Amino acid sequence: MERCRAKSKRSREQCKNYAIKGWGVCRMHGAGGGPRTWEGYIACKKGPSKHGFYSKEAREELRDLQNSISQSNARINKDFNTDSTLK
């Protein structure tokens, strides 16, 4: 039986698990995972996300928040730079 070909980044030692037949790596290093066809890939992309951190709505909300923070920082810097009492 063949051993997994994956190696540790830290110790540079080979993984000691058995490889899945036809893959060359064990289940923990990627054997059997992921979509097999383009249609499967598209179906995975359309599936629900587990936590929603990267949903379209969350990204738009984060972008709006970042824009408002930068605008307020710009206003604060402008007011600070034009304040004559500090000069």
Buried (B, 14 or more C-beta within 10 A) or exposed (E): EEBBEBEEEEEEEEBEBEBBEEBBBBBEBBBEEEEEEEEEEEEEEEEEEEEEEEEEEEEEEEEEEEEEEEEEEEEEEEEEEEEEEEE
